[in-house]
Amino acid sequence: MMADEQIQSYRISFELTKPNHSNPAFTSLAELMSRYVSTETGFGVPKDGWRICLAHEFKEKRKPFQAKDVSLTNMIEHVSLGVRYLRWWYRKTQVEKKAPFIDMFRALPLRQIYGAPLGGIGGGSITRGWRGDFCRWQLNPGMYHYKTVIANQFTVCLRRCDQTVYQQVLSMERPPTLQGWNWGYCGEYAFYHALYPRAWTVYHLPGQNVTLTCRQVSPVIPHDYKDSSLPVAVFVWDIENKNDYALDVSIMFTMVNGSGHKDDKSGGHWNEPFHLEKDGESVSGVLLHHQMPVNPYTLCIAAREKVIHQTAFSPKGTCSALWSDLMTDGRLDSPKDSSPPTQKGEEVAAALAVSCSVPANSHNSVEFSLAWDMPKITFGSRERIYERRYTHYYGTKGDAAPSLSHYALTHYSKWEESIDEWQRPILQDGSLPAWYKSALFNELYFVVDGGTVWVELPEDADISGGLRPEDGGLPAQPEVVKDYGRFAYLEGQEYRMYNTYDVHFYASFALIMLWPKLALSVQYDIAGSVVQHDPTERLNLMNGRYSPVKTRGVVPHDIGDPDDEPWVRANAYMIHDTADWKDLNLKFVLQVYRDYYLTQDEQYLKDMWPICQTVMETELKFDKDGDGLIENSGYADQTYDGWKVTGPSAYCGGLWLASVCMMCKMARVLNCESVYQRYRDILERGRAAFDKLLWNGKYYNYDSSGQSMSNSVMSDQCAGHWFLRASGLGYDDYQVAFPKEKICSALKSVFDLNVMSFSDGQMGAVNGMRPEGVPDRSSVQSDEVWVGVVYGLAATMIHEGMIEEGMHTAEGCYRAVWERMGMAFQTPEAYCEKGIYRSLAYMRPLSIWAMQLALNNRPNHGKTTDKDVGQD
């Protein structure tokens, strides 16, 4: 049967067996809003996005993966690793007083509270939860602080005929401090709606016939490399008065000088009011100077019209004076002087209020901004000083907060126009389901909230690794890096390594499609490190042997730990000997051509070509029997480094053949005929060996060992083929490695077993499944679902015309994470069928943008525009 006929036949059987979406697991969105008692829909709230009533409580309470969750078999096998890790962890935490890059003993507990983060890319981030709490902070680069600062609130005051008739903190909390304030807003009258980079909170005020809609806007704009770098956000409050009389309304914004960290009480912090008039627009507010010896910063709350403020108040005690001040006349005292520096043990906060009149049965609005200015940063070792990207436009003196606030308040409407223009074609595509539209945009939160740093390239920097173009290396300062800076994001908020390359392989689709210059910048950094060698001997925790930190000719696992010195010392990951990884070099080659295909940047391809040849020569040493296929042993695959493999495998073997295809393609583009012929020969031999050793008639076996688990069905077995399709390669001469009928059969097997036979087909695809329909439990990783891998699998299915199957596969992950587990804006690396998750807020799920690329390439979808595919 031909491949297209196979798909059609399979689709008929899928229609007969797919789950009924009336199942409660697929109606959880309605459950998220089930406690909402108001009929108000808010002002300008879009239809699509993630929506939840503020009174909702998630029924499912998961726990982080811990040592006790390891099976006895795996525990016995890895007992030596456990002992070595414990010794290393003790030395790191108790002797060096540093945070481990992965802390197996202090995993983050699940807090089902997070919402869309504030701010642009790379300037630090502040997360505001879906109940309105300021609760996750990343101002020091890459280092997270999880603390809800209870005094950071919005308060509404309603006045009629010069009398206050209602005053309420818009928070459900009832804290033991600030007892002079009116807490305990009823969450059943409010809901939160996120469509990143914007979010809306709708508050109906019980008994007042007034509805408030707070719209949160951050400058995260594709193909924009200026405004997208700004550490600022805007809150627009739309006030709907449905009474037959007018009201005067004041909104008060309170903010503590700090982030809830112990250094808030270290002393020396102070606040000052400011007023800035520019281009006919005036902005006023309060600057909160946080004076630290390392990475000092200034917070700024500001507004445009009828601004009143309280420069300083203590967020301890009842704080009834501030409350009474607002209640008396809807205004604050507005002193002109700065506050004195705090004493050790003291905290200081500021308040800003804006008033407006709202006529009967009418609407009005007020605006606030929140900015933070930490222009120069150092990482944990404090060896070097970096300048954040936004300083290219606002300077490095630490006095930019007023200008940032002014710019945000006078330009946010243009940001929203750009956001609307970007999102509209997808939101208006009636062929796409609502859950997908929410997932696609909301998963982008990690571009900002992934411990992200975006810094200027110093004038004296050399990223080439010391090897110049004439010797097969790179320019010291490639144009794209010089013009757009350096970019780094964490593997995850709990796995603290920058630009973890095997994971970036999946996540990079978001960057190359939306901010391609940043994607290319990352590639240049990685390419420069390939030629570097760090002979420092280091213990590998897995095998107990010592080996060099970095081997020449090998792509690094990561570019470093923010608690050390990224870009200077790579490979913070020290579980295995990184010289042995097979997939990192291959993933570099695959990304090089995909990026060229999507950007058509010829200089980039020319610069990367010698590096590609270097890493492929390194890989060829693993073709020990000359059959054109590399071999694995032990845990020699970085991505699935907890899943043992022997001999050629579906995953690494597929990546290898895809990389060889890419080398053929690049050689032809660059007119390198001898290189083309060499790799074409390797491809022919490798294809035959791959088929012979791994194809079983239905799918590719996990590995070729012939051992009891070697015929497990791996969900990610077509990863190499996925990248070929994403790079525009069809079933032509370069892709003879993966015949269409075999790819379709393999994807059908994965869908039948890893998806539909796992948790009733409602949780995505489990990594490994036995042919008899039970999960492969031979390793910690094999019976997990990896969200980012599932999105990549779904993209592969879509490329092959299996659109419904791909959407169903990805939908299971989205609904499990965002609607049942309460992990919004902290999508984990992994979860099991019951009870367990691993590594919250992880990079890999950005791979959902690979689905969009595949959808863009659907037949009859229309001509793909430059901006759809990543060109600036």
PEVENFEN-V408940 format. One record per backbone hydrogen bond with DSSP energy under -1.0 kcal/mol. NH is the residue of the N-H (numbers start at 1). CO is the residue of the C=O. E is the energy in kcal/mol with one decimal. If there is no record, write none. Layout:
[[NH	CO	E] [NH	CO	E]]
This chain:
[[6	2	-2.4] [7	3	-2.2] [8	4	-2.0] [9	5	-2.6] [10	6	-2.6] [11	7	-2.5] [12	8	-1.6] [13	9	-1.5] [14	10	-2.5] [15	11	-2.4] [16	12	-1.3] [17	13	-1.1] [18	14	-2.3] [23	20	-2.0] [26	23	-2.0] [27	24	-1.4] [31	27	-1.1] [32	28	-1.9] [34	31	-1.4] [36	33	-1.7] [37	188	-2.6] [50	194	-2.5] [52	192	-2.3] [53	32	-2.5] [54	190	-2.0] [56	53	-2.0] [63	835	-2.6] [65	837	-2.1] [69	66	-2.0] [70	67	-1.8] [75	71	-2.6] [76	72	-2.4] [77	73	-2.0] [78	74	-1.8] [79	76	-1.1] [82	78	-2.2] [83	79	-2.0] [84	80	-2.4] [85	81	-2.8] [86	82	-2.2] [87	83	-2.1] [88	84	-2.4] [89	85	-3.4] [90	86	-2.3] [91	87	-2.2] [92	88	-2.6] [93	89	-2.6] [94	90	-2.7] [95	91	-1.1] [96	91	-2.7] [98	92	-2.7] [113	111	-1.9] [118	126	-3.2] [120	230	-2.0] [121	228	-4.3] [125	138	-2.0] [127	136	-3.3] [128	116	-1.0] [129	133	-3.7] [130	113	-1.6] [132	129	-1.9] [135	127	-2.1] [136	127	-1.2] [137	145	-2.5] [138	125	-2.7] [143	140	-1.9] [145	137	-2.3] [149	134	-2.0] [152	149	-1.7] [153	151	-1.2] [155	252	-2.4] [156	168	-2.4] [157	250	-2.6] [158	166	-3.2] [159	248	-2.7] [160	163	-2.8] [163	160	-1.0] [165	158	-2.6] [166	158	-1.4] [168	156	-2.2] [169	182	-2.4] [170	154	-2.6] [171	169	-2.3] [178	317	-2.9] [180	318	-1.6] [181	178	-1.7] [183	181	-1.1] [184	173	-1.7] [185	171	-2.7] [189	186	-1.8] [190	187	-1.6] [191	202	-1.7] [192	52	-3.0] [193	200	-3.0] [194	50	-2.6] [195	198	-2.4] [198	195	-1.9] [199	216	-1.6] [200	193	-3.4] [201	214	-2.2] [202	191	-2.8] [203	212	-3.3] [204	189	-2.5] [205	210	-2.8] [208	205	-2.3] [211	240	-2.0] [212	203	-3.1] [213	238	-2.4] [214	201	-3.0] [215	236	-3.2] [216	199	-3.7] [217	234	-2.8] [218	197	-1.3] [220	218	-2.2] [223	514	-2.3] [224	221	-1.8] [229	226	-1.7] [230	227	-1.7] [232	230	-1.7] [233	370	-2.1] [234	217	-2.4] [235	368	-2.8] [236	215	-2.9] [237	366	-3.3] [238	213	-2.8] [239	364	-3.4] [240	211	-2.8] [241	362	-2.7] [242	209	-2.3] [247	358	-2.1] [248	159	-2.9] [249	356	-3.1] [250	157	-2.5] [251	354	-2.4] [252	155	-3.0] [253	352	-3.6] [254	153	-2.6] [255	350	-2.5] [257	348	-2.9] [258	256	-1.6] [264	261	-2.1] [265	262	-1.6] [266	263	-1.4] [268	342	-2.9] [270	289	-1.7] [272	287	-2.2] [274	285	-2.2] [276	283	-3.3] [278	281	-2.9] [281	278	-2.1] [283	276	-2.7] [284	303	-2.4] [285	274	-2.0] [286	301	-2.3] [287	272	-3.5] [288	299	-3.2] [289	270	-2.7] [290	297	-3.0] [292	290	-1.1] [297	290	-1.8] [298	373	-1.1] [299	288	-2.5] [300	371	-2.2] [301	286	-1.9] [302	369	-1.9] [303	284	-2.5] [308	353	-2.7] [310	351	-2.6] [313	349	-1.9] [323	319	-1.2] [324	320	-2.8] [325	321	-2.3] [326	322	-2.0] [327	323	-2.2] [328	324	-2.3] [330	326	-2.6] [334	309	-2.4] [339	271	-2.7] [342	269	-2.3] [345	265	-3.6] [346	343	-2.4] [349	313	-2.4] [350	255	-2.6] [351	310	-2.4] [352	253	-2.2] [353	308	-3.6] [354	251	-2.1] [356	249	-2.2] [358	247	-3.3] [361	243	-1.8] [362	241	-1.0] [362	359	-1.1] [364	239	-1.9] [366	237	-1.9] [368	235	-2.4] [369	302	-2.3] [370	233	-2.5] [371	300	-2.4] [372	231	-2.0] [373	298	-2.4] [377	386	-2.7] [380	562	-2.6] [381	564	-2.9] [382	379	-1.4] [386	377	-2.8] [388	375	-2.6] [389	454	-2.9] [391	388	-1.4] [392	389	-2.1] [393	390	-1.6] [394	390	-1.5] [395	391	-2.0] [404	400	-2.9] [405	401	-2.4] [406	402	-2.5] [407	403	-2.6] [408	404	-2.4] [409	405	-2.5] [410	406	-1.5] [411	407	-1.0] [412	408	-1.7] [415	411	-1.8] [416	412	-2.4] [417	413	-1.7] [418	414	-2.2] [419	415	-2.6] [420	416	-2.8] [421	417	-2.3] [422	418	-2.0] [423	419	-2.8] [424	420	-2.6] [427	423	-2.6] [428	424	-2.5] [429	426	-1.1] [430	428	-1.0] [432	429	-1.8] [437	433	-1.5] [438	434	-2.0] [439	435	-2.7] [440	436	-3.1] [441	437	-1.5] [442	438	-2.6] [443	439	-2.2] [444	441	-1.0] [445	442	-1.7] [446	443	-1.3] [447	444	-1.8] [448	445	-1.2] [449	445	-3.0] [453	488	-2.7] [454	122	-1.3] [455	486	-2.3] [456	387	-3.0] [461	458	-1.7] [463	476	-2.5] [471	468	-1.9] [472	469	-1.8] [473	468	-2.5] [474	467	-1.7] [482	478	-2.6] [483	479	-2.7] [484	480	-1.9] [485	481	-2.1] [486	455	-2.8] [488	453	-2.4] [490	450	-3.3] [491	497	-2.2] [492	495	-1.5] [493	841	-2.5] [496	101	-2.5] [497	495	-1.9] [498	560	-3.0] [499	489	-3.1] [501	557	-2.7] [504	500	-2.7] [505	501	-1.7] [506	503	-1.4] [507	503	-2.1] [508	504	-3.1] [509	506	-1.1] [510	507	-1.8] [512	508	-2.9] [513	509	-1.7] [514	510	-1.6] [515	511	-2.3] [518	515	-1.1] [519	515	-1.5] [520	516	-2.5] [521	517	-2.0] [522	518	-2.2] [523	519	-1.8] [524	520	-2.2] [525	521	-2.1] [526	522	-2.5] [527	523	-2.8] [528	524	-2.4] [529	525	-1.3] [530	526	-1.1] [532	529	-1.1] [534	550	-2.0] [538	547	-2.3] [540	545	-3.0] [541	574	-2.2] [542	575	-3.5] [544	540	-2.4] [547	538	-1.9] [549	536	-1.5] [550	534	-1.8] [553	530	-3.0] [554	551	-1.2] [559	498	-2.6] [564	561	-2.6] [567	559	-2.3] [568	565	-1.5] [569	565	-2.4] [571	558	-2.2] [580	577	-1.9] [582	636	-1.5] [587	583	-2.6] [588	584	-1.5] [589	585	-1.8] [590	586	-2.5] [591	587	-2.0] [592	588	-2.2] [593	589	-1.8] [594	590	-2.1] [595	591	-3.0] [596	592	-2.0] [597	593	-3.0] [598	594	-2.2] [599	595	-1.7] [600	596	-3.4] [602	600	-1.1] [605	601	-1.7] [606	602	-2.4] [607	603	-2.6] [608	604	-2.2] [609	605	-1.6] [612	608	-2.6] [613	609	-2.1] [614	610	-1.8] [615	611	-2.4] [616	612	-2.1] [617	613	-1.8] [618	614	-1.6] [619	615	-1.8] [620	616	-2.1] [622	619	-2.4] [623	620	-1.7] [624	622	-1.6] [631	622	-1.5] [643	640	-1.7] [645	634	-2.8] [647	632	-2.5] [650	702	-1.8] [653	649	-1.8] [654	650	-1.6] [655	651	-2.2] [656	652	-2.5] [657	653	-2.4] [658	654	-2.2] [659	655	-2.3] [660	656	-2.4] [661	657	-2.3] [662	658	-2.3] [663	659	-2.4] [664	660	-2.1] [665	661	-2.4] [666	662	-3.2] [667	663	-2.4] [668	664	-1.9] [669	665	-2.2] [670	666	-2.3] [671	668	-1.1] [672	667	-3.3] [676	672	-2.3] [677	673	-2.6] [678	674	-1.9] [679	675	-2.4] [680	676	-2.4] [681	677	-1.9] [682	678	-1.9] [683	679	-2.4] [684	680	-2.1] [685	681	-2.1] [686	682	-3.0] [687	683	-2.7] [688	684	-1.5] [689	685	-2.0] [690	686	-2.8] [691	687	-2.4] [692	688	-2.4] [693	689	-2.7] [694	690	-2.0] [695	691	-1.4] [696	699	-2.1] [701	694	-3.0] [703	710	-1.5] [704	648	-1.4] [710	707	-1.6] [712	709	-1.7] [713	769	-3.7] [715	767	-2.7] [717	714	-1.4] [719	716	-1.5] [722	718	-2.5] [723	719	-1.7] [724	720	-1.6] [725	721	-2.3] [726	722	-2.5] [727	723	-1.1] [728	725	-1.7] [729	724	-2.4] [732	730	-2.0] [735	732	-1.7] [738	735	-1.4] [743	739	-2.2] [744	740	-2.7] [745	741	-1.7] [746	742	-2.7] [747	743	-2.7] [748	744	-2.1] [749	745	-2.2] [750	746	-2.4] [751	747	-2.6] [752	748	-2.8] [753	749	-2.6] [755	750	-1.4] [756	751	-2.9] [758	755	-1.2] [761	758	-1.7] [762	759	-1.6] [766	754	-2.0] [767	784	-3.1] [768	782	-2.6] [769	713	-1.8] [770	774	-3.2] [773	770	-2.4] [776	768	-2.0] [784	781	-1.6] [785	831	-2.9] [790	786	-2.4] [791	787	-2.2] [792	788	-1.7] [793	789	-2.8] [794	790	-2.8] [795	791	-2.0] [796	792	-2.1] [797	793	-2.3] [798	794	-2.3] [799	795	-2.5] [800	796	-1.4] [801	798	-1.9] [802	797	-2.7] [803	801	-1.3] [806	802	-2.5] [807	803	-2.7] [808	804	-2.5] [809	805	-2.4] [810	806	-2.2] [811	807	-2.6] [812	808	-1.6] [814	810	-2.1] [815	811	-2.8] [816	812	-1.9] [817	813	-2.7] [818	814	-2.8] [819	815	-1.1] [820	815	-1.3] [821	816	-2.5] [823	817	-2.7] [826	823	-1.6] [829	838	-1.1] [829	839	-2.1] [830	838	-1.9] [831	785	-1.6] [832	836	-2.0] [837	63	-1.7] [838	830	-2.6] [841	826	-1.4] [842	827	-2.5] [843	491	-2.9] [846	843	-2.1] [847	844	-2.5] [848	845	-1.8] [849	846	-1.9] [850	847	-2.2] [852	848	-1.2] [853	849	-1.9] [854	850	-2.1] [855	851	-2.6] [856	852	-2.6] [857	853	-1.1] [858	855	-1.6] [861	858	-1.8] [869	865	-1.3] [871	866	-2.5]]
